Amino acid sequence: MSFEGDLRTHLSGDSTLAGHVAARITPVILEQGAALPAVSYGVFPPDPHNNLDGPDDSLRLYRVQIDCWASSF
């Protein structure tokens, strides 16, 4: 499974979060007029990293943005 798929599975599997947003967990963009509360997430391409021998494709640093949406604070 991909990192993005694992992230979605993790967010969906959290009972506290699921209690608030149910299945309203979407990648990247929350559609206008979507039911709230909801969560959207984005995974940005990993940056390459080096080890002592130079570039190492097995090392990945992912940047993740998680946005929580609600009609009130």
PDB file as gemmi writes it, atoms N, CA and C in Angstrom:
CRYST1    1.000    1.000    1.000  90.00  90.00  90.00 P 1                      
ATOM      1  N   MET A   1       0.844  -1.173   0.000  1.00  0.00           N  
ATOM      2  CA  MET A   1       0.000   0.000   0.000  1.00  0.00           C  
ATOM      3  C   MET A   1       0.895   1.243   0.000  1.00  0.00           C  
ATOM      4  N   SER A   2       0.394   2.338  -0.497  1.00  0.00           N  
ATOM      5  CA  SER A   2       1.152   3.577  -0.572  1.00  0.00           C  
ATOM      6  C   SER A   2       1.097   4.320   0.756  1.00  0.00           C  
ATOM      7  N   PHE A   3       1.983   5.286   0.902  1.00  0.00           N  
ATOM      8  CA  PHE A   3       1.973   6.105   2.116  1.00  0.00           C  
ATOM      9  C   PHE A   3       0.631   6.807   2.262  1.00  0.00           C  
ATOM     10  N   GLU A   4       0.100   7.356   1.148  1.00  0.00           N  
ATOM     11  CA  GLU A   4      -1.176   8.061   1.190  1.00  0.00           C  
ATOM     12  C   GLU A   4      -2.312   7.119   1.605  1.00  0.00           C  
ATOM     13  N   GLY A   5      -2.299   5.899   1.086  1.00  0.00           N  
ATOM     14  CA  GLY A   5      -3.309   4.912   1.467  1.00  0.00           C  
ATOM     15  C   GLY A   5      -3.213   4.541   2.937  1.00  0.00           C  
ATOM     16  N   ASP A   6      -1.976   4.380   3.417  1.00  0.00           N  
ATOM     17  CA  ASP A   6      -1.769   4.075   4.836  1.00  0.00           C  
ATOM     18  C   ASP A   6      -2.256   5.221   5.723  1.00  0.00           C  
ATOM     19  N   LEU A   7      -2.017   6.463   5.291  1.00  0.00           N  
ATOM     20  CA  LEU A   7      -2.470   7.619   6.057  1.00  0.00           C  
ATOM     21  C   LEU A   7      -3.987   7.635   6.157  1.00  0.00           C  
ATOM     22  N   ARG A   8      -4.667   7.413   5.043  1.00  0.00           N  
ATOM     23  CA  ARG A   8      -6.134   7.409   5.048  1.00  0.00           C  
ATOM     24  C   ARG A   8      -6.671   6.292   5.945  1.00  0.00           C  
ATOM     25  N   THR A   9      -6.067   5.119   5.873  1.00  0.00           N  
ATOM     26  CA  THR A   9      -6.472   4.002   6.728  1.00  0.00           C  
ATOM     27  C   THR A   9      -6.283   4.356   8.196  1.00  0.00           C  
ATOM     28  N   HIS A  10      -5.178   5.008   8.516  1.00  0.00           N  
ATOM     29  CA  HIS A  10      -4.908   5.403   9.897  1.00  0.00           C  
ATOM     30  C   HIS A  10      -5.932   6.426  10.383  1.00  0.00           C  
ATOM     31  N   LEU A  11      -6.215   7.446   9.558  1.00  0.00           N  
ATOM     32  CA  LEU A  11      -7.193   8.462   9.953  1.00  0.00           C  
ATOM     33  C   LEU A  11      -8.583   7.855  10.112  1.00  0.00           C  
ATOM     34  N   SER A  12      -8.975   6.993   9.189  1.00  0.00           N  
ATOM     35  CA  SER A  12     -10.299   6.357   9.241  1.00  0.00           C  
ATOM     36  C   SER A  12     -10.434   5.418  10.434  1.00  0.00           C  
ATOM     37  N   GLY A  13      -9.321   4.821  10.842  1.00  0.00           N  
ATOM     38  CA  GLY A  13      -9.341   3.857  11.932  1.00  0.00           C  
ATOM     39  C   GLY A  13      -9.321   4.473  13.314  1.00  0.00           C  
ATOM     40  N   ASP A  14      -9.110   5.779  13.409  1.00  0.00           N  
ATOM     41  CA  ASP A  14      -9.092   6.444  14.708  1.00  0.00           C  
ATOM     42  C   ASP A  14     -10.526   6.653  15.180  1.00  0.00           C  
ATOM     43  N   SER A  15     -10.905   6.026  16.272  1.00  0.00           N  
ATOM     44  CA  SER A  15     -12.299   6.059  16.723  1.00  0.00           C  
ATOM     45  C   SER A  15     -12.754   7.458  17.129  1.00  0.00           C  
ATOM     46  N   THR A  16     -11.880   8.256  17.708  1.00  0.00           N  
ATOM     47  CA  THR A  16     -12.259   9.618  18.094  1.00  0.00           C  
ATOM     48  C   THR A  16     -12.537  10.466  16.861  1.00  0.00           C  
ATOM     49  N   LEU A  17     -11.641  10.417  15.886  1.00  0.00           N  
ATOM     50  CA  LEU A  17     -11.836  11.181  14.650  1.00  0.00           C  
ATOM     51  C   LEU A  17     -13.065  10.685  13.900  1.00  0.00           C  
ATOM     52  N   ALA A  18     -13.202   9.375  13.775  1.00  0.00           N  
ATOM     53  CA  ALA A  18     -14.357   8.806  13.071  1.00  0.00           C  
ATOM     54  C   ALA A  18     -15.667   9.180  13.756  1.00  0.00           C  
ATOM     55  N   GLY A  19     -15.647   9.340  15.070  1.00  0.00           N  
ATOM     56  CA  GLY A  19     -16.836   9.752  15.794  1.00  0.00           C  
ATOM     57  C   GLY A  19     -17.284  11.157  15.429  1.00  0.00           C  
ATOM     58  N   HIS A  20     -16.350  11.979  15.003  1.00  0.00           N  
ATOM     59  CA  HIS A  20     -16.673  13.358  14.613  1.00  0.00           C  
ATOM     60  C   HIS A  20     -16.999  13.493  13.134  1.00  0.00           C  
ATOM     61  N   VAL A  21     -16.201  12.848  12.275  1.00  0.00           N  
ATOM     62  CA  VAL A  21     -16.337  13.082  10.831  1.00  0.00           C  
ATOM     63  C   VAL A  21     -16.908  11.898  10.056  1.00  0.00           C  
ATOM     64  N   ALA A  22     -17.113  10.773  10.710  1.00  0.00           N  
ATOM     65  CA  ALA A  22     -17.596   9.543  10.041  1.00  0.00           C  
ATOM     66  C   ALA A  22     -16.665   9.224   8.881  1.00  0.00           C  
ATOM     67  N   ALA A  23     -17.193   9.132   7.670  1.00  0.00           N  
ATOM     68  CA  ALA A  23     -16.379   8.778   6.499  1.00  0.00           C  
ATOM     69  C   ALA A  23     -15.974  10.003   5.690  1.00  0.00           C  
ATOM     70  N   ARG A  24     -16.144  11.201   6.237  1.00  0.00           N  
ATOM     71  CA  ARG A  24     -15.828  12.430   5.500  1.00  0.00           C  
ATOM     72  C   ARG A  24     -14.348  12.770   5.631  1.00  0.00           C  
ATOM     73  N   ILE A  25     -13.510  11.886   5.100  1.00  0.00           N  
ATOM     74  CA  ILE A  25     -12.059  12.062   5.061  1.00  0.00           C  
ATOM     75  C   ILE A  25     -11.669  11.974   3.588  1.00  0.00           C  
ATOM     76  N   THR A  26     -11.212  13.087   3.024  1.00  0.00           N  
ATOM     77  CA  THR A  26     -10.957  13.135   1.586  1.00  0.00           C  
ATOM     78  C   THR A  26      -9.533  13.594   1.284  1.00  0.00           C  
ATOM     79  N   PRO A  27      -8.973  13.111   0.185  1.00  0.00           N  
ATOM     80  CA  PRO A  27      -7.644  13.574  -0.212  1.00  0.00           C  
ATOM     81  C   PRO A  27      -7.707  14.954  -0.857  1.00  0.00           C  
ATOM     82  N   VAL A  28      -6.748  15.766  -0.564  1.00  0.00           N  
ATOM     83  CA  VAL A  28      -6.427  17.053  -1.179  1.00  0.00           C  
ATOM     84  C   VAL A  28      -7.497  18.127  -1.013  1.00  0.00           C  
ATOM     85  N   ILE A  29      -8.649  18.029  -1.656  1.00  0.00           N  
ATOM     86  CA  ILE A  29      -9.607  19.121  -1.691  1.00  0.00           C  
ATOM     87  C   ILE A  29     -10.957  18.676  -1.140  1.00  0.00           C  
ATOM     88  N   LEU A  30     -11.511  19.484  -0.269  1.00  0.00           N  
ATOM     89  CA  LEU A  30     -12.861  19.251   0.223  1.00  0.00           C  
ATOM     90  C   LEU A  30     -13.812  19.996  -0.708  1.00  0.00           C  
ATOM     91  N   GLU A  31     -14.763  19.295  -1.272  1.00  0.00           N  
ATOM     92  CA  GLU A  31     -15.682  19.908  -2.232  1.00  0.00           C  
ATOM     93  C   GLU A  31     -16.520  20.994  -1.573  1.00  0.00           C  
ATOM     94  N   GLN A  32     -16.809  22.044  -2.336  1.00  0.00           N  
ATOM     95  CA  GLN A  32     -17.634  23.127  -1.829  1.00  0.00           C  
ATOM     96  C   GLN A  32     -19.016  22.576  -1.471  1.00  0.00           C  
ATOM     97  N   GLY A  33     -19.516  22.962  -0.312  1.00  0.00           N  
ATOM     98  CA  GLY A  33     -20.820  22.504   0.144  1.00  0.00           C  
ATOM     99  C   GLY A  33     -20.814  21.136   0.794  1.00  0.00           C  
ATOM    100  N   ALA A  34     -19.621  20.554   0.999  1.00  0.00           N  
ATOM    101  CA  ALA A  34     -19.535  19.232   1.625  1.00  0.00           C  
ATOM    102  C   ALA A  34     -20.045  19.301   3.060  1.00  0.00           C  
ATOM    103  N   ALA A  35     -20.577  18.187   3.543  1.00  0.00           N  
ATOM    104  CA  ALA A  35     -21.054  18.108   4.926  1.00  0.00           C  
ATOM    105  C   ALA A  35     -19.876  18.285   5.879  1.00  0.00           C  
ATOM    106  N   LEU A  36     -20.119  18.984   6.971  1.00  0.00           N  
ATOM    107  CA  LEU A  36     -19.091  19.228   7.977  1.00  0.00           C  
ATOM    108  C   LEU A  36     -19.524  18.615   9.300  1.00  0.00           C  
ATOM    109  N   PRO A  37     -18.623  18.253  10.168  1.00  0.00           N  
ATOM    110  CA  PRO A  37     -17.178  18.384  10.082  1.00  0.00           C  
ATOM    111  C   PRO A  37     -16.580  17.360   9.125  1.00  0.00           C  
ATOM    112  N   ALA A  38     -15.387  17.688   8.630  1.00  0.00           N  
ATOM    113  CA  ALA A  38     -14.701  16.827   7.672  1.00  0.00           C  
ATOM    114  C   ALA A  38     -13.196  17.043   7.791  1.00  0.00           C  
ATOM    115  N   VAL A  39     -12.449  16.147   7.182  1.00  0.00           N  
ATOM    116  CA  VAL A  39     -10.988  16.224   7.170  1.00  0.00           C  
ATOM    117  C   VAL A  39     -10.525  16.056   5.733  1.00  0.00           C  
ATOM    118  N   SER A  40      -9.561  16.875   5.323  1.00  0.00           N  
ATOM    119  CA  SER A  40      -8.897  16.669   4.037  1.00  0.00           C  
ATOM    120  C   SER A  40      -7.397  16.564   4.309  1.00  0.00           C  
ATOM    121  N   TYR A  41      -6.705  15.841   3.458  1.00  0.00           N  
ATOM    122  CA  TYR A  41      -5.271  15.644   3.669  1.00  0.00           C  
ATOM    123  C   TYR A  41      -4.546  15.682   2.335  1.00  0.00           C  
ATOM    124  N   GLY A  42      -3.298  16.079   2.391  1.00  0.00           N  
ATOM    125  CA  GLY A  42      -2.446  16.086   1.207  1.00  0.00           C  
ATOM    126  C   GLY A  42      -1.086  15.527   1.553  1.00  0.00           C  
ATOM    127  N   VAL A  43      -0.528  14.746   0.645  1.00  0.00           N  
ATOM    128  CA  VAL A  43       0.806  14.191   0.821  1.00  0.00           C  
ATOM    129  C   VAL A  43       1.666  14.759  -0.305  1.00  0.00           C  
ATOM    130  N   PHE A  44       2.733  15.419   0.058  1.00  0.00           N  
ATOM    131  CA  PHE A  44       3.612  16.033  -0.920  1.00  0.00           C  
ATOM    132  C   PHE A  44       4.742  15.073  -1.272  1.00  0.00           C  
ATOM    133  N   PRO A  45       5.269  15.152  -2.493  1.00  0.00           N  
ATOM    134  CA  PRO A  45       6.305  14.202  -2.925  1.00  0.00           C  
ATOM    135  C   PRO A  45       7.477  14.174  -1.949  1.00  0.00           C  
ATOM    136  N   PRO A  46       8.025  12.978  -1.727  1.00  0.00           N  
ATOM    137  CA  PRO A  46       9.131  12.867  -0.772  1.00  0.00           C  
ATOM    138  C   PRO A  46      10.387  13.537  -1.301  1.00  0.00           C  
ATOM    139  N   ASP A  47      11.137  14.124  -0.387  1.00  0.00           N  
ATOM    140  CA  ASP A  47      12.427  14.708  -0.730  1.00  0.00           C  
ATOM    141  C   ASP A  47      13.487  13.613  -0.680  1.00  0.00           C  
ATOM    142  N   PRO A  48      14.427  13.615  -1.624  1.00  0.00           N  
ATOM    143  CA  PRO A  48      15.508  12.627  -1.568  1.00  0.00           C  
ATOM    144  C   PRO A  48      16.431  12.911  -0.381  1.00  0.00           C  
ATOM    145  N   HIS A  49      16.987  11.874   0.164  1.00  0.00           N  
ATOM    146  CA  HIS A  49      17.918  12.016   1.276  1.00  0.00           C  
ATOM    147  C   HIS A  49      19.209  11.303   0.965  1.00  0.00           C  
ATOM    148  N   ASN A  50      20.233  11.705   1.664  1.00  0.00           N  
ATOM    149  CA  ASN A  50      21.546  11.098   1.499  1.00  0.00           C  
ATOM    150  C   ASN A  50      21.929  10.340   2.757  1.00  0.00           C  
ATOM    151  N   ASN A  51      22.723   9.293   2.557  1.00  0.00           N  
ATOM    152  CA  ASN A  51      23.399   8.663   3.678  1.00  0.00           C  
ATOM    153  C   ASN A  51      24.888   8.995   3.532  1.00  0.00           C  
ATOM    154  N   LEU A  52      25.742   8.355   4.264  1.00  0.00           N  
ATOM    155  CA  LEU A  52      27.172   8.682   4.202  1.00  0.00           C  
ATOM    156  C   LEU A  52      27.787   8.362   2.840  1.00  0.00           C  
ATOM    157  N   ASP A  53      27.149   7.497   2.050  1.00  0.00           N  
ATOM    158  CA  ASP A  53      27.677   7.120   0.739  1.00  0.00           C  
ATOM    159  C   ASP A  53      27.074   7.952  -0.392  1.00  0.00           C  
ATOM    160  N   GLY A  54      26.165   8.856  -0.093  1.00  0.00           N  
ATOM    161  CA  GLY A  54      25.532   9.667  -1.137  1.00  0.00           C  
ATOM    162  C   GLY A  54      24.029   9.464  -1.146  1.00  0.00           C  
ATOM    163  N   PRO A  55      23.393   9.726  -2.302  1.00  0.00           N  
ATOM    164  CA  PRO A  55      21.931   9.590  -2.388  1.00  0.00           C  
ATOM    165  C   PRO A  55      21.458   8.181  -2.037  1.00  0.00           C  
ATOM    166  N   ASP A  56      20.365   8.101  -1.297  1.00  0.00           N  
ATOM    167  CA  ASP A  56      19.815   6.815  -0.872  1.00  0.00           C  
ATOM    168  C   ASP A  56      18.318   6.814  -1.145  1.00  0.00           C  
ATOM    169  N   ASP A  57      17.895   6.043  -2.160  1.00  0.00           N  
ATOM    170  CA  ASP A  57      16.486   5.998  -2.543  1.00  0.00           C  
ATOM    171  C   ASP A  57      15.598   5.345  -1.491  1.00  0.00           C  
ATOM    172  N   SER A  58      16.177   4.618  -0.541  1.00  0.00           N  
ATOM    173  CA  SER A  58      15.351   3.954   0.465  1.00  0.00           C  
ATOM    174  C   SER A  58      14.937   4.905   1.595  1.00  0.00           C  
ATOM    175  N   LEU A  59      15.571   6.076   1.677  1.00  0.00           N  
ATOM    176  CA  LEU A  59      15.221   7.049   2.711  1.00  0.00           C  
ATOM    177  C   LEU A  59      14.244   8.059   2.123  1.00  0.00           C  
ATOM    178  N   ARG A  60      13.123   8.259   2.780  1.00  0.00           N  
ATOM    179  CA  ARG A  60      12.096   9.186   2.298  1.00  0.00           C  
ATOM    180  C   ARG A  60      11.631  10.083   3.443  1.00  0.00           C  
ATOM    181  N   LEU A  61      11.413  11.347   3.142  1.00  0.00           N  
ATOM    182  CA  LEU A  61      10.842  12.282   4.090  1.00  0.00           C  
ATOM    183  C   LEU A  61       9.585  12.846   3.452  1.00  0.00           C  
ATOM    184  N   TYR A  62       8.430  12.432   3.969  1.00  0.00           N  
ATOM    185  CA  TYR A  62       7.151  12.885   3.428  1.00  0.00           C  
ATOM    186  C   TYR A  62       6.682  14.122   4.184  1.00  0.00           C  
ATOM    187  N   ARG A  63       6.079  15.056   3.454  1.00  0.00           N  
ATOM    188  CA  ARG A  63       5.418  16.196   4.073  1.00  0.00           C  
ATOM    189  C   ARG A  63       3.917  15.960   3.941  1.00  0.00           C  
ATOM    190  N   VAL A  64       3.215  16.118   5.055  1.00  0.00           N  
ATOM    191  CA  VAL A  64       1.781  15.837   5.095  1.00  0.00           C  
ATOM    192  C   VAL A  64       1.056  17.070   5.628  1.00  0.00           C  
ATOM    193  N   GLN A  65      -0.054  17.413   4.990  1.00  0.00           N  
ATOM    194  CA  GLN A  65      -0.900  18.493   5.487  1.00  0.00           C  
ATOM    195  C   GLN A  65      -2.279  17.904   5.763  1.00  0.00           C  
ATOM    196  N   ILE A  66      -2.771  18.101   6.975  1.00  0.00           N  
ATOM    197  CA  ILE A  66      -4.102  17.628   7.361  1.00  0.00           C  
ATOM    198  C   ILE A  66      -4.918  18.846   7.773  1.00  0.00           C  
ATOM    199  N   ASP A  67      -6.057  19.048   7.091  1.00  0.00           N  
ATOM    200  CA  ASP A  67      -6.936  20.168   7.374  1.00  0.00           C  
ATOM    201  C   ASP A  67      -8.225  19.644   7.987  1.00  0.00           C  
ATOM    202  N   CYS A  68      -8.640  20.260   9.082  1.00  0.00           N  
ATOM    203  CA  CYS A  68      -9.887  19.903   9.752  1.00  0.00           C  
ATOM    204  C   CYS A  68     -10.892  21.014   9.517  1.00  0.00           C  
ATOM    205  N   TRP A  69     -12.086  20.642   9.044  1.00  0.00           N  
ATOM    206  CA  TRP A  69     -13.111  21.613   8.663  1.00  0.00           C  
ATOM    207  C   TRP A  69     -14.343  21.456   9.540  1.00  0.00           C  
ATOM    208  N   ALA A  70     -14.900  22.595   9.984  1.00  0.00           N  
ATOM    209  CA  ALA A  70     -16.123  22.595  10.782  1.00  0.00           C  
ATOM    210  C   ALA A  70     -16.853  23.910  10.566  1.00  0.00           C  
ATOM    211  N   SER A  71     -18.109  23.940  10.918  1.00  0.00           N  
ATOM    212  CA  SER A  71     -18.892  25.166  10.730  1.00  0.00           C  
ATOM    213  C   SER A  71     -18.710  26.144  11.894  1.00  0.00           C  
ATOM    214  N   SER A  72     -18.103  25.683  12.984  1.00  0.00           N  
ATOM    215  CA  SER A  72     -17.818  26.564  14.126  1.00  0.00           C  
ATOM    216  C   SER A  72     -16.514  26.123  14.775  1.00  0.00           C  
ATOM    217  N   PHE A  73     -15.978  27.005  15.611  1.00  0.00           N  
ATOM    218  CA  PHE A  73     -14.715  26.726  16.281  1.00  0.00           C  
ATOM    219  C   PHE A  73     -14.886  25.563  17.232  1.00  0.00           C  
TER     220      PHE A  73                                                      
END                                                                             
